[in-house]
């Protein structure tokens, strides 16, 4: 809103903005360094603004609607970068503080989004049940506010012993350890600035000699691990995905050591393929070898 829409249209009467103006925004974004997915997000925000204007002020038509302005194609390859176990351990060791180290571990082994981690309170950590309740999420920016999670629903995720130990130690600090205090606050106990958090995170990656993967990729580390042990529907619930298709990106990370054997059994087990005749192939190879020798 503040970086793109308000500077562009902030002084315009809302009914003076037409589809061609939205298309110009889309085309400008497409020639910048943002991804097609981010362009779609910008258009989605614009669509929401005009939809509100239609409902509240009687705007006749939404100039950012999909039937007027084509969205760029977003393709998901299913590939993403993340950290393996040894790399995660190196990242944790390179954390600027005990709190940052616990934050990185919790992100990678619970799948909580950065905003959900920044809004996490001690009352949400259930040591007795080995669960973390995800009730809130923090917005981005220096003046962050607390809202409901992205899915709009409260969920809970398992808390493995490594996280329980790290958080128990973190909870022994002198300040900000009460039930209503934030688990990962800034220095004065308020919501941490996401930019400062990411800055320390990238510095830790650099200090540990690790590739520059996004903080969000720690969430992928959890997803790609969880699908090895749980059904997709369970992983969907843990990650707070609204649609199972979003969780499906982790399917190709689920190992299937016996997949080839099971498929072979479905095709008839160890029987010879009807498309290949070993005898004929052997005879043909012998003839080709003989012809080759004659040529020499």
NUDREN-443252 format. One record per residue: x, y, z of N, C-alpha, C, O in turn; residue number from 1. Coordinates in steps of 0.2 Angstrom, whole numbers, plus 5000, padded with zeros to 4 digits. Layout:
N
     nX     nY     nZ    caX    caY    caZ     cX     cY     cZ     oX     oY     oZ   num
      X      Y      Z      X      Y      Z      X      Y      Z      X      Y      Z   NUM
...
//
This chain:
296
     nX     nY     nZ    caX    caY    caZ     cX     cY     cZ     oX     oY     oZ   num
   5004   4994   5000   5000   5000   5000   5004   5006   5000   5004   5011   4996     1
   5009   5007   5005   5013   5013   5006   5018   5014   5000   5020   5019   4998     2
   5021   5008   4998   5026   5008   4993   5024   5009   4986   5028   5011   4982     3
   5018   5006   4984   5016   5006   4977   5009   5009   4976   5009   5014   4971     4
   5004   5008   4980   4998   5010   4978   4996   5018   4980   4994   5021   4976     5
   4998   5019   4986   4997   5026   4988   5001   5031   4984   4998   5036   4982     6
   5008   5030   4983   5011   5035   4979   5009   5036   4972   5009   5041   4969     7
   5006   5030   4970   5003   5030   4963   4997   5033   4962   4995   5037   4957     8
   4992   5032   4967   4985   5034   4966   4982   5037   4972   4976   5039   4972     9
   4987   5039   4977   4984   5042   4983   4980   5048   4982   4975   5049   4986    10
   4981   5052   4977   4978   5059   4976   4972   5058   4971   4969   5063   4970    11
   4971   5052   4968   4966   5052   4963   4959   5050   4966   4959   5047   4971    12
   4954   5053   4963   4947   5051   4965   4947   5043   4963   4949   5041   4958    13
   4944   5039   4967   4944   5032   4966   4941   5030   4959   4943   5025   4956    14
   4936   5034   4957   4932   5032   4951   4936   5034   4945   4934   5033   4939    15
   4942   5038   4946   4946   5040   4940   4951   5034   4938   4955   5035   4934    16
   4952   5029   4942   4957   5024   4941   4953   5018   4937   4948   5016   4939    17
   4956   5017   4931   4953   5012   4927   4958   5006   4926   4963   5006   4928    18
   4955   5001   4922   4959   4995   4921   4965   4996   4918   4970   4993   4920    19
   4966   5001   4913   4972   5002   4910   4977   5005   4915   4983   5004   4914    20
   4975   5008   4920   4980   5011   4925   4982   5005   4929   4988   5005   4931    21
   4978   5000   4931   4980   4994   4935   4985   4990   4930   4990   4987   4933    22
   4983   4989   4924   4988   4986   4919   4995   4989   4919   5000   4986   4919    23
   4995   4996   4919   5001   4999   4919   5005   4998   4925   5011   4997   4925    24
   5002   4997   4931   5005   4995   4937   5008   4988   4937   5014   4987   4938    25
   5004   4984   4934   5006   4977   4933   5012   4976   4929   5017   4973   4930    26
   5012   4980   4923   5018   4979   4918   5024   4982   4921   5029   4980   4920    27
   5023   4988   4925   5029   4991   4928   5032   4986   4933   5038   4985   4933    28
   5028   4983   4937   5031   4978   4942   5034   4972   4938   5039   4969   4941    29
   5031   4970   4933   5034   4964   4929   5041   4965   4926   5045   4961   4925    30
   5042   4972   4925   5049   4974   4922   5054   4975   4928   5060   4976   4927    31
   5052   4975   4934   5056   4976   4940   5059   4969   4942   5058   4964   4939    32
   5062   4969   4948   5065   4963   4950   5060   4959   4955   5063   4954   4958    33
   5054   4960   4955   5050   4956   4959   5047   4950   4955   5047   4950   4949    34
   5045   4945   4959   5043   4939   4956   5036   4940   4953   5032   4944   4956    35
   5033   4935   4949   5026   4935   4947   5022   4934   4952   5016   4937   4952    36
   5024   4930   4957   5019   4929   4963   5018   4936   4967   5013   4937   4969    37
   5024   4940   4968   5023   4946   4971   5019   4951   4967   5015   4955   4970    38
   5019   4951   4961   5015   4955   4957   5008   4953   4958   5003   4958   4959    39
   5006   4947   4958   4999   4945   4959   4997   4947   4966   4991   4949   4967    40
   5001   4947   4971   5000   4949   4978   4998   4957   4978   4993   4959   4981    41
   5002   4961   4974   5000   4968   4973   4993   4969   4970   4989   4973   4972    42
   4992   4965   4965   4985   4966   4962   4980   4964   4966   4974   4966   4966    43
   4981   4959   4970   4976   4956   4975   4974   4962   4980   4969   4963   4982    44
   4980   4965   4983   4979   4971   4987   4974   4976   4984   4970   4979   4987    45
   4976   4978   4978   4973   4983   4974   4965   4981   4973   4961   4985   4974    46
   4964   4975   4972   4957   4972   4971   4954   4973   4977   4948   4975   4977    47
   4957   4972   4983   4953   4972   4989   4951   4979   4991   4946   4981   4994    48
   4956   4984   4989   4954   4991   4990   4948   4993   4986   4943   4997   4989    49
   4948   4992   4980   4942   4994   4975   4936   4990   4977   4930   4993   4976    50
   4937   4984   4980   4931   4980   4982   4928   4983   4988   4921   4984   4988    51
   4932   4986   4992   4929   4990   4998   4926   4996   4996   4920   4998   4998    52
   4929   4999   4991   4926   5006   4988   4919   5004   4985   4914   5008   4985    53
   4918   4998   4982   4912   4997   4979   4906   4996   4984   4901   4998   4984    54
   4909   4992   4989   4904   4991   4995   4902   4997   4999   4896   4998   5001    55
   4907   5001   5000   4906   5007   5005   4904   5013   5002   4900   5017   5004    56
   4907   5014   4996   4905   5021   4992   4902   5020   4986   4901   5025   4982    57
   4900   5014   4984   4896   5013   4978   4900   5014   4971   4897   5016   4966    58
   4907   5012   4971   4911   5012   4965   4907   5007   4960   4905   5001   4962    59
   4907   5009   4954   4903   5005   4949   4906   4998   4948   4903   4993   4947    60
   4913   4998   4947   4916   4992   4944   4923   4992   4947   4926   4997   4948    61
   4925   4986   4949   4932   4985   4951   4937   4985   4946   4937   4980   4942    62
   4942   4990   4945   4946   4990   4939   4952   4985   4940   4956   4984   4935    63
   4953   4982   4946   4958   4977   4947   4955   4970   4947   4959   4966   4948    64
   4949   4969   4944   4946   4963   4944   4950   4958   4939   4953   4961   4934    65
   4950   4952   4940   4954   4947   4936   4951   4947   4929   4954   4945   4924    66
   4944   4949   4928   4941   4948   4921   4943   4955   4917   4942   4955   4911    67
   4946   4960   4920   4948   4966   4917   4956   4966   4916   4958   4969   4911    68
   4959   4964   4921   4967   4964   4921   4969   4957   4922   4968   4954   4927    69
   4973   4954   4917   4976   4948   4917   4981   4947   4923   4985   4952   4923    70
   4981   4942   4926   4987   4941   4931   4993   4937   4928   4991   4933   4923    71
   4999   4939   4930   5004   4935   4927   5004   4928   4929   5001   4926   4935    72
   5007   4923   4926   5006   4916   4927   5011   4915   4933   5017   4916   4932    73
   5009   4911   4938   5014   4909   4943   5014   4902   4943   5009   4898   4944    74
   5020   4899   4942   5022   4892   4942   5026   4890   4948   5031   4893   4950    75
   5024   4885   4951   5028   4882   4957   5031   4876   4955   5028   4871   4953    76
   5038   4876   4955   5042   4870   4953   5042   4865   4958   5044   4859   4956    77
   5040   4866   4964   5041   4861   4969   5048   4861   4972   5049   4858   4977    78
   5052   4865   4970   5059   4865   4972   5060   4871   4977   5057   4877   4975    79
   5063   4870   4982   5065   4876   4987   5071   4874   4990   5073   4869   4992    80
   5075   4880   4992   5081   4879   4996   5080   4879   5003   5075   4883   5006    81
   5083   4875   5007   5083   4875   5014   5089   4873   5017   5094   4872   5014    82
   5089   4871   5024   5095   4869   5027   5094   4862   5030   5089   4860   5032    83
   5100   4858   5029   5099   4851   5032   5101   4852   5039   5102   4857   5042    84
   5101   4846   5043   5102   4846   5050   5109   4849   5052   5109   4853   5057    85
   5114   4847   5049   5121   4850   5051   5121   4858   5049   5124   4861   5053    86
   5118   4860   5044   5118   4867   5042   5114   4871   5047   5116   4876   5050    87
   5108   4868   5050   5104   4871   5055   5108   4872   5061   5107   4877   5064    88
   5111   4866   5063   5115   4867   5069   5121   4872   5069   5122   4876   5074    89
   5124   4873   5063   5129   4878   5062   5125   4885   5062   5128   4890   5065    90
   5119   4886   5060   5116   4892   5060   5114   4894   5067   5115   4900   5070    91
   5112   4889   5071   5110   4890   5078   5116   4892   5082   5116   4897   5086    92
   5122   4889   5081   5128   4891   5084   5130   4898   5083   5133   4902   5087    93
   5129   4900   5077   5131   4907   5074   5126   4912   5076   5127   4918   5075    94
   5120   4911   5080   5115   4916   5082   5118   4921   5086   5123   4920   5090    95
   5116   4927   5085   5119   4933   5089   5117   4932   5097   5120   4936   5101    96
   5112   4928   5099   5110   4928   5106   5107   4921   5107   5105   4918   5102    97
   5106   4919   5113   5102   4913   5115   5095   4914   5112   5093   4908   5110    98
   5092   4919   5112   5085   4920   5109   5085   4919   5102   5081   4915   5100    99
   5090   4922   5098   5090   4921   5091   5091   4913   5089   5088   4911   5085   100
   5096   4910   5093   5097   4903   5092   5091   4899   5093   5089   4894   5089   101
   5087   4900   5098   5081   4897   5100   5075   4898   5094   5071   4894   5093   102
   5075   4905   5092   5071   4907   5087   5072   4902   5080   5067   4900   5077   103
   5078   4902   5078   5080   4898   5072   5078   4891   5073   5075   4888   5068   104
   5079   4888   5079   5077   4881   5080   5070   4880   5080   5067   4875   5077   105
   5066   4884   5083   5059   4884   5083   5056   4885   5076   5051   4881   5075   106
   5059   4889   5072   5056   4890   5066   5057   4884   5061   5052   4882   5058   107
   5063   4881   5062   5064   4875   5058   5061   4869   5060   5060   4864   5056   108
   5059   4868   5066   5056   4862   5069   5049   4863   5071   5046   4858   5074   109
   5045   4869   5070   5038   4869   5071   5035   4872   5064   5029   4870   5063   110
   5038   4875   5060   5035   4877   5054   5031   4884   5055   5028   4886   5050   111
   5032   4887   5061   5029   4893   5062   5031   4899   5057   5037   4899   5056   112
   5027   4903   5054   5029   4909   5050   5033   4914   5055   5032   4914   5061   113
   5036   4918   5052   5040   4923   5055   5036   4927   5060   5037   4929   5065   114
   5030   4930   5057   5025   4934   5060   5022   4930   5066   5021   4933   5072   115
   5021   4924   5066   5018   4920   5071   5023   4919   5077   5022   4919   5083   116
   5030   4918   5075   5035   4918   5080   5036   4924   5084   5037   4924   5090   117
   5035   4930   5080   5036   4936   5083   5030   4938   5088   5031   4942   5093   118
   5025   4935   5087   5019   4936   5091   5018   4930   5096   5013   4931   5100   119
   5022   4926   5097   5021   4920   5101   5022   4922   5108   5027   4926   5110   120
   5018   4920   5113   5018   4922   5120   5020   4915   5124   5018   4910   5122   121
   5022   4916   5130   5024   4911   5134   5018   4907   5136   5018   4900   5137   122
   5012   4910   5136   5006   4906   5138   5004   4901   5132   5000   4897   5133   123
   5007   4903   5126   5005   4898   5120   5010   4892   5120   5008   4887   5116   124
   5015   4892   5124   5019   4886   5125   5017   4881   5130   5017   4883   5136   125
   5015   4876   5128   5012   4871   5133   5017   4865   5134   5017   4860   5130   126
   5021   4866   5139   5027   4861   5140   5024   4854   5142   5027   4849   5141   127
   5018   4854   5146   5015   4848   5148   5013   4844   5143   5013   4838   5143   128
   5010   4847   5138   5007   4843   5132   5012   4843   5126   5010   4840   5121   129
   5018   4846   5127   5022   4846   5121   5019   4849   5115   5020   4846   5109   130
   5016   4855   5116   5012   4858   5110   5014   4865   5110   5015   4868   5116   131
   5014   4869   5104   5014   4876   5104   5007   4878   5101   5006   4876   5095   132
   5004   4883   5104   4998   4885   5101   4999   4891   5097   5003   4896   5099   133
   4997   4891   5091   4998   4897   5086   4991   4901   5086   4986   4899   5082   134
   4991   4906   5090   4985   4910   5090   4985   4917   5087   4980   4920   5085   135
   4991   4920   5086   4992   4926   5083   4998   4927   5078   5002   4922   5078   136
   4998   4932   5075   5003   4934   5070   5005   4941   5070   5000   4945   5071   137
   5011   4943   5070   5013   4950   5070   5014   4953   5062   5016   4949   5058   138
   5012   4959   5061   5012   4962   5054   5020   4964   5054   5024   4964   5058   139
   5021   4966   5048   5028   4968   5046   5029   4976   5048   5024   4979   5049   140
   5035   4978   5048   5036   4985   5049   5038   4987   5056   5037   4982   5061   141
   5040   4993   5057   5043   4995   5064   5037   4996   5069   5038   4994   5075   142
   5031   4997   5066   5025   4998   5071   5020   4992   5070   5015   4993   5068   143
   5023   4986   5071   5019   4980   5070   5013   4979   5075   5013   4982   5080   144
   5008   4977   5072   5002   4975   5076   5001   4968   5076   5004   4964   5072   145
   4997   4965   5081   4995   4958   5082   4988   4957   5079   4984   4960   5080   146
   4988   4952   5075   4982   4950   5072   4981   4942   5072   4986   4939   5075   147
   4976   4939   5069   4975   4932   5069   4980   4929   5064   4983   4933   5059   148
   4982   4923   5064   4986   4920   5059   4984   4920   5052   4978   4922   5051   149
   4988   4919   5047   4986   4920   5040   4980   4916   5038   4976   4918   5034   150
   4980   4910   5041   4974   4905   5039   4967   4908   5043   4962   4906   5041   151
   4968   4912   5048   4962   4915   5051   4960   4910   5057   4955   4911   5060   152
   4964   4905   5058   4962   4900   5063   4967   4898   5067   4973   4898   5065   153
   4966   4897   5074   4971   4895   5079   4972   4887   5077   4968   4883   5075   154
   4979   4886   5078   4981   4879   5077   4986   4877   5082   4989   4882   5086   155
   4988   4871   5083   4994   4869   5087   4998   4864   5083   4996   4861   5079   156
   5005   4865   5085   5010   4860   5082   5014   4857   5088   5014   4859   5093   157
   5016   4851   5086   5020   4847   5091   5027   4851   5093   5030   4854   5089   158
   5029   4850   5099   5035   4853   5101   5040   4848   5103   5039   4844   5108   159
   5045   4847   5099   5050   4841   5100   5054   4843   5106   5054   4849   5108   160
   5057   4838   5109   5061   4839   5115   5067   4845   5114   5068   4848   5119   161
   5070   4845   5108   5075   4850   5107   5072   4857   5108   5075   4861   5111   162
   5066   4858   5105   5063   4865   5106   5061   4866   5113   5062   4871   5116   163
   5058   4861   5117   5056   4862   5124   5062   4863   5128   5062   4868   5132   164
   5068   4860   5127   5074   4862   5131   5076   4869   5129   5078   4873   5134   165
   5076   4871   5123   5079   4878   5121   5074   4883   5124   5077   4888   5127   166
   5068   4882   5124   5063   4887   5126   5063   4887   5134   5062   4892   5137   167
   5064   4881   5137   5064   4881   5144   5070   4885   5147   5069   4889   5152   168
   5076   4885   5144   5081   4889   5145   5080   4896   5144   5082   4900   5148   169
   5077   4897   5139   5076   4904   5137   5071   4907   5142   5071   4913   5144   170
   5066   4903   5145   5061   4906   5149   5064   4907   5156   5061   4910   5161   171
   5071   4906   5157   5074   4907   5164   5077   4914   5164   5080   4916   5169   172
   5076   4918   5159   5079   4925   5158   5076   4929   5164   5070   4927   5166   173
   5079   4935   5165   5076   4939   5171   5070   4943   5169   5066   4944   5173   174
   5070   4945   5163   5064   4949   5160   5060   4945   5155   5063   4941   5151   175
   5054   4947   5154   5050   4945   5149   5049   4937   5149   5049   4934   5144   176
   5047   4935   5155   5046   4927   5155   5039   4926   5158   5038   4920   5160   177
   5035   4931   5159   5028   4930   5161   5024   4927   5156   5025   4927   5150   178
   5018   4924   5158   5013   4921   5153   5011   4925   5147   5011   4923   5142   179
   5010   4932   5148   5008   4937   5143   5014   4940   5139   5013   4944   5135   180
   5020   4938   5141   5026   4941   5138   5028   4937   5131   5026   4931   5131   181
   5031   4941   5127   5033   4938   5121   5039   4933   5122   5043   4935   5125   182
   5039   4928   5118   5044   4923   5118   5050   4926   5115   5056   4925   5117   183
   5049   4929   5109   5055   4932   5105   5054   4940   5104   5053   4942   5099   184
   5054   4943   5110   5053   4951   5109   5059   4954   5107   5065   4952   5107   185
   5058   4961   5106   5064   4965   5106   5067   4967   5112   5065   4964   5117   186
   5072   4972   5113   5075   4973   5119   5071   4976   5124   5073   4976   5130   187
   5065   4979   5122   5061   4982   5127   5054   4978   5128   5049   4980   5131   188
   5054   4972   5126   5049   4967   5127   5043   4968   5122   5038   4964   5123   189
   5044   4972   5117   5039   4972   5112   5040   4968   5106   5045   4965   5105   190
   5035   4968   5101   5036   4964   5095   5042   4966   5091   5044   4972   5090   191
   5046   4961   5090   5053   4963   5086   5051   4965   5079   5047   4963   5076   192
   5056   4970   5077   5055   4972   5070   5058   4967   5065   5063   4964   5066   193
   5053   4965   5060   5055   4960   5056   5061   4961   5052   5065   4956   5050   194
   5063   4967   5050   5069   4969   5046   5075   4968   5050   5080   4965   5048   195
   5075   4970   5057   5081   4969   5061   5082   4961   5062   5087   4959   5062   196
   5076   4957   5063   5077   4950   5064   5080   4947   5058   5085   4943   5058   197
   5078   4949   5052   5081   4946   5046   5088   4948   5045   5092   4944   5042   198
   5090   4954   5047   5097   4956   5046   5101   4952   5050   5107   4950   5048   199
   5099   4951   5057   5103   4946   5061   5103   4939   5058   5109   4936   5059   200
   5098   4937   5055   5098   4930   5053   5103   4929   5047   5106   4925   5047   201
   5103   4934   5042   5107   4934   5036   5115   4934   5039   5119   4931   5036   202
   5116   4938   5044   5122   4939   5047   5125   4932   5050   5130   4930   5049   203
   5120   4929   5053   5122   4922   5056   5123   4917   5050   5128   4913   5051   204
   5119   4917   5045   5121   4913   5039   5128   4914   5037   5132   4910   5035   205
   5129   4921   5036   5136   4922   5033   5142   4920   5038   5147   4917   5036   206
   5141   4921   5044   5146   4919   5049   5147   4912   5049   5152   4909   5051   207
   5141   4908   5048   5142   4901   5048   5144   4898   5041   5145   4892   5041   208
   5145   4902   5036   5147   4900   5030   5142   4896   5026   5143   4892   5022   209
   5135   4898   5027   5130   4895   5024   5127   4898   5018   5128   4905   5018   210
   5123   4895   5014   5120   4899   5008   5115   4903   5011   5112   4902   5016   211
   5114   4909   5007   5109   4914   5009   5102   4911   5007   5099   4913   5002   212
   5099   4907   5012   5092   4905   5011   5087   4910   5015   5090   4913   5020   213
   5081   4911   5013   5077   4915   5016   5075   4912   5023   5075   4906   5024   214
   5073   4917   5028   5070   4915   5034   5064   4910   5033   5063   4905   5037   215
   5060   4912   5028   5054   4908   5027   5056   4901   5025   5052   4896   5026   216
   5062   4900   5022   5064   4893   5020   5065   4888   5026   5065   4882   5025   217
   5066   4891   5032   5066   4887   5038   5059   4883   5039   5059   4878   5042   218
   5054   4887   5037   5047   4884   5037   5047   4878   5032   5044   4873   5034   219
   5050   4878   5027   5051   4873   5022   5055   4867   5025   5053   4861   5023   220
   5060   4868   5029   5063   4863   5032   5059   4859   5036   5059   4852   5036   221
   5054   4862   5040   5049   4858   5044   5044   4854   5039   5043   4848   5040   222
   5042   4857   5034   5037   4854   5030   5040   4848   5026   5037   4843   5026   223
   5046   4849   5024   5049   4843   5020   5051   4837   5025   5051   4832   5023   224
   5052   4839   5031   5053   4834   5036   5047   4830   5039   5046   4824   5040   225
   5042   4835   5040   5035   4832   5043   5032   4827   5038   5029   4822   5041   226
   5032   4828   5031   5029   4824   5027   5032   4817   5027   5028   4812   5025   227
   5037   4816   5030   5040   4809   5030   5037   4805   5036   5038   4799   5036   228
   5034   4809   5041   5031   4805   5046   5024   4806   5047   5021   4802   5051   229
   5021   4810   5044   5013   4812   5045   5010   4812   5038   5013   4813   5033   230
   5003   4810   5038   4999   4811   5032   4999   4818   5030   5000   4823   5034   231
   4998   4820   5024   4998   4827   5021   4993   4831   5025   4994   4837   5026   232
   4987   4828   5027   4982   4832   5030   4984   4834   5037   4982   4840   5039   233
   4988   4830   5040   4991   4832   5047   4996   4838   5046   4996   4843   5049   234
   5000   4837   5040   5005   4842   5039   5002   4849   5037   5004   4854   5039   235
   4996   4848   5033   4993   4854   5032   4990   4858   5038   4991   4864   5038   236
   4988   4854   5043   4985   4857   5049   4991   4860   5053   4990   4866   5056   237
   4996   4857   5053   5002   4860   5057   5005   4866   5054   5006   4871   5057   238
   5005   4867   5047   5007   4872   5044   5002   4878   5043   5004   4884   5042   239
   4996   4876   5044   4991   4881   5044   4989   4883   5037   4987   4889   5035   240
   4990   4878   5032   4988   4879   5025   4981   4879   5024   4977   4875   5027   241
   4978   4884   5020   4971   4884   5019   4969   4878   5014   4963   4876   5014   242
   4974   4877   5009   4972   4872   5004   4977   4866   5004   4983   4868   5005   243
   4975   4860   5003   4980   4855   5003   4985   4855   4997   4990   4852   4997   244
   4983   4859   4992   4987   4859   4986   4994   4863   4988   4999   4862   4985   245
   4993   4868   4993   4999   4871   4995   5004   4866   4999   5010   4867   4998   246
   5001   4862   5003   5005   4857   5006   5008   4852   5001   5013   4849   5003   247
   5005   4851   4995   5007   4846   4991   5014   4847   4988   5018   4843   4986   248
   5017   4853   4989   5024   4855   4987   5029   4851   4990   5034   4850   4988   249
   5027   4848   4996   5032   4844   5000   5032   4837   4998   5036   4833   5001   250
   5027   4835   4994   5027   4827   4992   5033   4824   4990   5035   4819   4991   251
   5036   4828   4985   5042   4825   4982   5048   4825   4986   5053   4822   4985   252
   5047   4827   4993   5053   4827   4998   5051   4821   5002   5055   4819   5006   253
   5046   4817   5001   5044   4811   5005   5047   4805   5002   5046   4804   4996   254
   5052   4802   5005   5056   4796   5002   5051   4790   5001   5046   4789   5005   255
   5052   4787   4996   5048   4781   4995   5053   4775   4992   5053   4774   4986   256
   5057   4772   4997   5062   4768   4995   5059   4761   4992   5063   4758   4987   257
   5053   4760   4993   5051   4754   4990   5046   4755   4984   5042   4751   4982   258
   5046   4761   4982   5041   4763   4977   5042   4759   4970   5038   4757   4967   259
   5049   4759   4968   5050   4755   4962   5048   4748   4963   5045   4745   4958   260
   5049   4745   4969   5047   4738   4970   5040   4737   4969   5037   4732   4966   261
   5036   4742   4972   5029   4741   4972   5026   4742   4965   5021   4739   4963   262
   5029   4747   4961   5027   4748   4955   5028   4742   4950   5024   4740   4946   263
   5034   4739   4951   5036   4733   4947   5031   4727   4949   5029   4724   4944   264
   5029   4727   4955   5024   4721   4957   5017   4723   4953   5014   4718   4951   265
   5016   4729   4953   5009   4731   4949   5010   4729   4942   5004   4728   4939   266
   5016   4730   4939   5016   4728   4932   5018   4721   4931   5019   4719   4925   267
   5018   4717   4936   5018   4710   4935   5025   4707   4938   5027   4701   4937   268
   5027   4710   4943   5033   4708   4947   5039   4707   4943   5041   4711   4939   269
   5042   4701   4943   5049   4700   4940   5048   4697   4933   5053   4695   4930   270
   5042   4697   4930   5040   4694   4924   5044   4699   4918   5045   4705   4920   271
   5045   4696   4913   5049   4699   4907   5044   4704   4904   5038   4702   4903   272
   5046   4710   4903   5042   4715   4899   5040   4713   4893   5044   4710   4889   273
   5034   4713   4891   5031   4711   4884   5034   4715   4879   5033   4713   4873   274
   5037   4721   4880   5040   4725   4875   5047   4724   4873   5049   4726   4868   275
   5050   4719   4877   5057   4718   4875   5058   4710   4875   5056   4707   4879   276
   5061   4708   4870   5063   4701   4869   5070   4700   4870   5074   4701   4866   277
   5072   4697   4876   5079   4696   4878   5083   4692   4872   5089   4693   4871   278
   5079   4687   4870   5083   4682   4865   5084   4686   4858   5090   4686   4856   279
   5079   4690   4856   5080   4694   4850   5085   4699   4851   5090   4700   4846   280
   5085   4702   4857   5090   4708   4858   5097   4705   4858   5102   4708   4855   281
   5098   4699   4861   5105   4696   4861   5107   4694   4854   5113   4695   4852   282
   5102   4691   4850   5104   4689   4843   5106   4696   4839   5111   4695   4835   283
   5102   4701   4840   5103   4707   4836   5110   4710   4838   5114   4712   4834   284
   5112   4710   4845   5118   4713   4847   5124   4709   4844   5129   4712   4842   285
   5123   4702   4844   5128   4698   4841   5129   4699   4833   5135   4699   4831   286
   5124   4700   4830   5124   4702   4823   5128   4709   4822   5132   4709   4817   287
   5126   4714   4826   5129   4720   4825   5137   4720   4827   5141   4723   4823   288
   5139   4716   4832   5146   4715   4833   5149   4712   4827   5155   4714   4826   289
   5146   4707   4824   5149   4703   4819   5150   4708   4813   5156   4708   4810   290
   5145   4712   4811   5146   4717   4806   5151   4722   4807   5155   4724   4803   291
   5152   4724   4814   5157   4729   4815   5164   4726   4814   5168   4729   4812   292
   5165   4720   4816   5171   4716   4815   5173   4715   4808   5179   4716   4806   293
   5168   4714   4804   5169   4713   4796   5171   4720   4794   5175   4720   4789   294
   5168   4725   4796   5170   4732   4793   5177   4733   4795   5181   4736   4791   295
   5180   4731   4801   5187   4733   4802   5191   4729   4798   5197   4729   4799   296
//
